[in-house]
Amino acid sequence: MSMPRWDARNRAAYTAARNHSLWWFTVESEAYTNGAGENISADDADRCRGAFRYPRTFARIHTAGLKGDAGFCAECDVPYCARHWRREATDGEGTTLCPLGHRR
């Protein structure tokens, strides 16, 4: 949700948590979200910026260290949205499969 839609309480929480000497990082993917965001160091911001440069590949995205690797399948080298990743019913550990059946 964008900040202009936040109520006064959520804006106050953001303001209290925000350290303006650090980068503010938000993540929303099919595997993970960090809500309104979090402070990260300049080194972490540079690592993420480098990971998402073109051409985007699994190997490059993986260096960001994000849970779910931004939807990329390591074997297909393609990103899939949440609608395309599916849980494997027989696996009690929460393994998900890409459309081609590769495990994450």
NORMOLIN-V798431 format. One record per residue. N is the residue number from 0. PSI is psi in degrees with one decimal (999 if undefined). BURIAL is 1 if it has 16 or more other C-alpha atoms within 10 Angstrom, else 0. Layout:
n: (N;N)
psi: (PSI;PSI)
burial: (BURIAL;BURIAL)
This chain:
n: (0;1;2;3;4;5;6;7;8;9;10;11;12;13;14;15;16;17;18;19;20;21;22;23;24;25;26;27;28;29;30;31;32;33;34;35;36;37;38;39;40;41;42;43;44;45;46;47;48;49;50;51;52;53;54;55;56;57;58;59;60;61;62;63;64;65;66;67;68;69;70;71;72;73;74;75;76;77;78;79;80;81;82;83;84;85;86;87;88;89;90;91;92;93;94;95;96;97;98;99;100;101;102;103)
psi: (138.7;148.7;-38.8;-19.7;-5.8;148.2;173.4;-38.0;-44.3;-36.8;-39.4;-40.1;-42.2;-47.7;-39.4;-34.3;-21.2;124.8;108.1;-5.6;-5.2;164.6;148.2;124.7;125.2;141.5;131.3;111.2;-177.7;-15.4;-16.4;147.1;145.5;29.4;-126.7;-8.8;-176.8;158.4;137.7;157.1;166.1;-36.3;-42.8;-39.0;-42.0;-39.7;-44.1;-41.1;-43.7;-36.8;-31.2;10.4;157.4;148.3;139.6;123.1;162.5;-46.7;-42.5;-47.2;-37.7;-29.2;-17.1;-23.6;25.0;139.6;129.4;-1.5;41.8;31.3;-1.4;138.8;128.2;-32.7;-37.9;-27.6;37.6;141.1;139.2;148.6;172.1;-31.9;-28.1;-26.6;138.4;147.8;141.8;116.6;-32.5;-4.4;118.9;-0.4;5.4;23.5;140.2;156.0;141.3;173.3;-24.8;3.1;9.3;135.0;146.7;999)
burial: (0;0;0;0;0;0;0;0;0;0;0;0;0;1;0;0;0;0;0;0;0;0;1;1;1;0;0;0;0;1;1;0;0;0;0;1;0;1;1;0;0;0;0;1;1;0;1;1;0;0;1;1;0;0;0;0;1;1;0;1;1;1;0;1;0;1;0;0;1;1;1;1;1;1;0;0;0;0;1;1;0;0;0;0;1;0;1;0;0;0;0;0;0;0;0;1;1;1;0;0;0;0;1;1)
